[in-house]
Amino acid sequence: MKRILILTALVIALQAKAQKKDDLLAYQVPYFTWGKGLGITSPDSAFLMNIRFRMQNRIGITTISGSDFSVNEVEARVRRLRLRLDGYLYNPKLTYVIQLSFSRGDIDFEDSGFPNIIRDAMIIYNFNRHFALGLGQTKLPGNRQRVVSSGDLQLPDRSIVNAVFNIDRDFGLQAYYRNRFNGFHYVLRGAISNGEGRNFNTAQKGVAATGRIELLPFGEFKNNGDYFEGDLAREPKPKISMGVTYSNNENAKRTGGQLGKFLYEARDIKTSMADFLLKYNGFALATEFILRDADNPITYDPANPTVQQHVFVGHGENYQASYVWKNNYEVVGRYSRVTPAPEIQTLDPRTQQVTLGVNKYLRGHRVKLQTEFTYETFTWLQATRPNSDGWIWRFQVEAGI
C-alpha cells in the first residue's frame, strides 16, 4: 500500500510539472489577430507586426485609333504585387512601415536600371495623437491621388495627370501634425528629402523641400475616407477636404524630379498642387490641378547635341466623380488633361482622357472587380506632328488582405 501511495504521488508531481511546462510554452507563443491583415504580437506585447499583401491582375486592349478598332496593343500582366509589414517596436509610439514590390511594372526598372523593390522603409515616432516624425523612404506629401494607395483606387490606374506630375517617394525626414479648432480639422505635413527618388545611393548638391496643408471644414471623414477613393463609407453628412502642396527639388537629376529618365544636366524643379474632395451618401467628387516649372527644361547630351532629355513643364487637371450603390456596384467618370508648356510643345503633345468605369466591391477595396473604357487624344499644339487618338479597355481583379 505504501508503494502505491508513493507511485501515485510521483505521477501527480510529474503531471503538475508537465502542466506548468505546457502553460509556459503556451504563454510564449505569439498572439495572432485577423483584421486589416494578419497581426502577430509578441507574448510581452513589446513587438507587433501586421502582414498584408495585395495583387492586381489586369488585361487590357488599346486600339489603333479612335475610328479603327483594330487591336494595337494587348496588356496582360500582374500590374502590382505588394507585401506590406507594419507595426511597432518595443514601444507603441515607435512604429514602422515596410512595403516591397515584385512585379516588373512596379519596380521602376526601365528608368532606374535595377530592380527597385523597396517602396517604403520608414521609422516613425508618434509623440502623441497629433504629432509624429518619421525618417526613411516613403511617399512624399504630394497630390491626393498619389497619397491614396494604389489598392484604394476606383479605376485600374491613377490619372495621366498623376503619371506626369506626381513627386512619388523619396528618402528623408517627414513631419505630420493634425488637430482641430472649434470643429475645423486641419492636417500639416512637411518633408526634407534628398530629391533622388526611390532607393538611390548617390547624393545631389541640393535637397527637395515639400509642404502640404489639408483643411477639413466639416470634420474628419469616416474610416479615414479622405485617403481612399469613392464613398464606400457612405458619409451621412457632407464632408470636404481641400489640399495644397508645394515642392522645390533643387538640382534634380531626373525628368520628373524623383521619377523619370536621367537628365544630362541638373535642374531645379518646382511643383504646385491643389486638390478638392467631397463625399456624401455614396457620392464622391475629386479634382486636382498640378503645375510644374523649371528654367531651361531641355538638357542635351554633351557628346551628341541632337539627343536630349527634358523636364515635362506645364500643367494638368483631373476631375473624377462617382456613385456607389448599397449593393456595392459603383460607376465612375473621369476627365484628365495634361498640357505642356510652350518650351516643350514641339516635344510633347497635349493629352486628354475621358474615362467611364464600373466596379463591384466584394470586400471593400481589398477584393474588387474593376473595368474601364477610355478615349484618349494627343494634340500637337504647334502642329509639328499629326494628331492622334485611340480607345483603351481594361479589366482588373484586385485581391489582398
N, C-alpha and C positions, 0 to 999 in steps of 0.2 A: 504494500500500500504506500509506503514511504517513497519507493522508487517511482510509482505512478504519479505521486504529487510533485516530485522533483521534475519529472519529464514534462508534466503539464505546465509548470511554472516556466520552464525553459522555452517551450513552444510559444506561450503567451508573450514572453520577453522578446523573442525573435520577431513575432508578428508586430509588436509595438515598434520595434526598431525599424522594420521594413516599412511600416506605415509612415513613420517620421521621415524616412528617406524618400518615400514616394511623395509625401507632402512637399518636401524641399524641392524635389525635381519639378513638381507641378508649379511651384511658385516661381521657378527660374525660367519657365517657358514664356516667351514674349506674348503679349496680347495682340490679337488680330481683330480689326474692325473693318466693316464694309460700309462705305458711304460714297463719298467722292473719291473713288479709287479704293485700293487695298491699303489699310493702315497697319503698321507694326509699331508697337510701343514696348520698350524695354521694361523688365519687371520693376525697376526702381523709378520708372517714368522719367528718366533722365534723357531719353532719346526717342524721337518719333520720326518715322519715315512713312510717307504716303506714296504709293506707287500707282502711276496711271500710264496708260498707253492709248493711242488712237491711230487709225489709219484712214486714208481717203483713197478709195479705188475708183478710177474715173475712165470713162470712154467719151470720145468727142469727135466731131467731124467739122471741118472747115470747107466751104465751097470755093470754087474758082472765082466767082464774082457774085454780085447781087442779083444778076439775071441768069447766070449759068450755075445751076445747082449741082453740077458735077463735083465729085469729091476731089478736093485739092490736097487735103492732109487729114490723116486719121490719128487721133490721140488715144492710146490705150496703155495705162500705166498706174502704178501706185504713186499718186501725186505727193502724198505725205505719209510718213511713218515715223511716229514720235514716241519717245519714252520720257516720262517726267517723274522726277523724285523731288519731294519737298517735305519739310517738317521742321523740327527744332533740335538743337544740340545742347544738352546739359542745362539749358535754361529756356523756358518757353518764349522768352523775349529774343533769343538768338536763333533766328530762322535761316533756312537756306532753300534755294531753288536750283535744280539741275534739270536741263532739258537737252536731249540728244535727238538728232535727226538722221535717218538712214537711207531714204530714197534719193536717187540720183538728182531729181529735180529740186531737191530740198537741201542740198549740201554746198551750193554755190561753187561747184567745181569748175564750170566754164569760165567764170571771171577770176576766181581766186587761184586756180591752178592746183588745188589739192582738195581732198575730201574733207570738207569743213563740217564735221558732225556736231561740234559744240555750239548750241544755240544760247543756252542760259547756264551760267555758273555764278551764282550770286549769294553772298552772305549779307544778311540784313539784321540790324539790331533795332528792335522796336522799343523805344524809350517809354512810350505809353500808347494809348489808343489813337492819339493824334499825330505823333511824330515818329519817323523812322529814318535811319541812314543805312545805305547799302553800298557794298564795294564788290565789283566784279563785272561780269558781262551779262547784259540783258537788254530788253527793248528800251530805247530812249523815250522820253515823254513826248512823242510826236503826235501825228494826227490820230483821231479817234479810231478810224477803221484799222490802222496799223496796230494800235494798242490792244484792240479786241483780238482775242485768239483766233487763229485760222479755223479752229474747231467750233467757233461760235458764230460763223458767218451764215448769212441767209442764202448766198449764192456760192457756187463752187470756188470762185476766186474773188479776191478784192478787186476794186475798180482799176482801170488804167491810170487814173489819177494817182492812186496809191503806188502802183507799179513804177511810175516815172519819178515821183517826187518824195516818197517816204524816206525817212532818215534811219529806219531799221534799228539794228542793235550796235552796241559799242561797249568798250571796257572803260570803266571809270567809277566815279563816286556819284551816287544819286541820293537825293533827299526827298522825303514825302511828308506833307503836312495836310491834314484835313480837319475841319472844325465847322462850327456854325455860329451864326449871330442872329438871335431872335428868329430862329427857324429858317434862316437863309444859309444854306450849306455852301461851302467852297472847298476846293482842293488846290493845293500848290505843289508843283513838282519841279525839280531842277536837277541838272546833271552837268558835271565836268568830266569829259571823256577824251580819249586820245584821237578820235576822229578817223580811225583807220577801218572801222567795221569789225566784223566777227573774227576773233582768234588770229590777229596779226601780231607778230613779234616786233616788227620794226617800229620805231618811234619817229613821228614827224616833228618839225620845229614848233608848230602851233598846236592848239588844242581846240576841241569843239565844246561850246557852251550852249546849253539848251534849257529853256524855261517854259513852263506851261501853267495856265490858270484855268480852272473849271468852276463855273458858277451854276448852282442848282437852286433857283429861287423858290421852288415849291417842295423842297426837301429831297431826301435820298430816294432812289429807286428801290423797288422790291428786289431782293436777292441780287443786289449789285447789277441791276438791269441796264445801267448805263455802260456796262462793259460786255454785253452780248447783244447781237442784232436780233431784231424782232421783239414784239411784246409778248413773249411766252408767259410772262408773269401776270399778264392782263392787269395792268395798273388800274386800281379802282378810281383814282383821281389823276388828272393830267400831271405829268412830270416832265421837266425840261432840264437839259444841261447844255451850257454854252462854253466852248473851249477855245482858247487862243494859245498858240505856240510860236516861239521864235528860236531859231537855231543859227549859230555862226560857227562854221567849220573852217578854221584857219589852215592854210597850206594843205588843202585836201589833195590827195593823190589819185582819187578815183572819180569817174564821171558823175556819180551820184553822191559824192562825199563818202559815206560809209559803204556804198554799194557801187557796182558797175565795173567797167574795164579801167585799166590804169591810164592816167593822163601822161603826156610827155613832159609837162611842167605842172607844178602845184598851183592851185587856185584857191582863193577864199570864196566859199560858197555860203550864201545867206538864204535861209528858207523861212518864210512866214506862213502860218496856217491858222485857219479859223473853221470851227465846226459847230453845228447845232443839232440837237437831238430832242425829239418829242415822242412820248409814248402815252397811250391812253386806251384802255379797254380793248386790247388786241391790235390797235393801230399803231404804227411806228413811222416816223419821218426823220430822215437823217440827211444832212447836207454838209459838204466840205468845200473849202476853197484854199488852194495852196499856190504860193508864188515863190519862185526860185530865181536868184540873181547872182551873177558872178562877172567881174570885169574880165574882158578878153577871154570869153569862154572856150574858144577854139585853140587847141595846142597842136603843134606839128612835130613830127619825127625829125630830129636833127640830121639823121643820116639820109632821110628821104622826105623832103618837104611836101610831097604830094600825099603823104599818109598823115592822117590827123585823128585825134580823139577830142571830144568836146563835152563840156558840161551842158546838159539839157536845161537851158534857162527858158523861162516862160511861166505859164500859169495853167492850173487845172481846176475844174469844178465837177462836183459829183452830187447827184440828187437821187435819193433812194426812199421809196415808200412801200409799205406792206400792210397786210391784214392777216391775222391768224384766227381761224375759227376754233370753237371749243373742241372740235373733233381732231385738232392738231394738223389740219391742212392749212397751207399758207400760200398766198400769192404775193409776188414781189415784182416791183418795177424799178428800173434804174436807168438814169441818163448820165453819161460821163463824157467830158470833153477835155482834151489836152491841147493847148495852143503854144507853139514855140515862139520865142521872142524873135524880133526881126533879124538879129545877128546870126541865127541858125536856121532860118526858114528855107534856105537852099539845101539844107542837110536833113531836115526832118519835116514831115507833114503835120498838119493838124489832124488829130484822130478823134473820132466820135463813136460812141457805142450807145445803142438803145437795147435794153435787155428786159425780157419777161421771164420770170422764174416761178416754179411751183415746187413746194416742199411738202413732205409728210414726215412729221416728227413722231418717231416711235418711242423714244425716251429722251425727250428734250433734244438739246444739241448733241448729246452723246451718241445717239443712234438715230439716223435720219436718212431719208432719200431726197435727192435734190436733182432738178433738171432745169435747164435754161436754154432760151433761144435769144441770140444776139445778132443785131445788124450793125456792121462796122463800116465806117467810111474813112478814107485817107484823102485829105485835100491839101495840095501843094499851093500855099498862099502866094508864092511868087511865080507860079506856073512853070517851074523848072522841070517838072516831070508830070506825066499824066496822072489824073486822079483815079482812085480805085475803090472798090467796096466788096463786101462779102458777108456770108452768113456763118454763124458758129452755133453748133448744138453740143451741149454737154449733159452727161448724166453721171451722178456721183453717189456712192454709198459711203457714209461716214459711220464708223463703229469705234467705240472706245469705252473706257471706264473712268 
